[in-house]
Amino acid sequence: MKIQSILLGAGTAVLLGLGSVTAQAQAQPTENAEQLYDENCLGCHGSEIYTREGRMVTSLDGLERQVQRCETALGLRWFDEDIKDVAAYLNHHFYQFER
């Protein structure tokens, strides 16, 4: 009985560890994100919008929603993954929100 508990506990720890690694990997922007940002975001504004005082975006979810609003306004027709990638890029370089 004790051996089963120990094995179950160890297995759970491994799975939780893998989940953390996966979440961290997903939070990293892809090369595609930088290209999408360069080609579509810089045409409307520079990076000062992300670093100004009183900025409107205050969370990672809010950042993803704002990227989606910009994507929709520009009629870009990005995939959901593109929106998340660009939000991750902006978060990595400017916002530093924790997931």
RAZI-V724839 format. One record per backbone hydrogen bond with DSSP energy under -1.0 kcal/mol. CO is the residue of the C=O (numbers start at 1). NH is the residue of the N-H. Records with the same first field share a line. If there is no record, write none. Layout:
CO = NH, NH
//
This chain:
1 = 5
2 = 6
3 = 7
4 = 8
5 = 9
6 = 10
7 = 11
8 = 12
9 = 13
10 = 14
11 = 15
12 = 16
13 = 17
14 = 18
15 = 19
16 = 20
17 = 21
18 = 22
19 = 23
20 = 24
21 = 25
22 = 26
23 = 27
30 = 34
31 = 35
32 = 36
33 = 37
34 = 38
35 = 39
36 = 40
37 = 41, 42
41 = 44, 45
46 = 49
47 = 50
48 = 52
59 = 63
60 = 64
61 = 65
62 = 66
63 = 67
64 = 68
65 = 69
66 = 70
67 = 71
68 = 72
69 = 73
70 = 74
71 = 76
79 = 83
80 = 84
81 = 85
82 = 86
83 = 87
84 = 88
85 = 89
86 = 90
87 = 91
88 = 92
89 = 93
90 = 94, 95
91 = 96
//
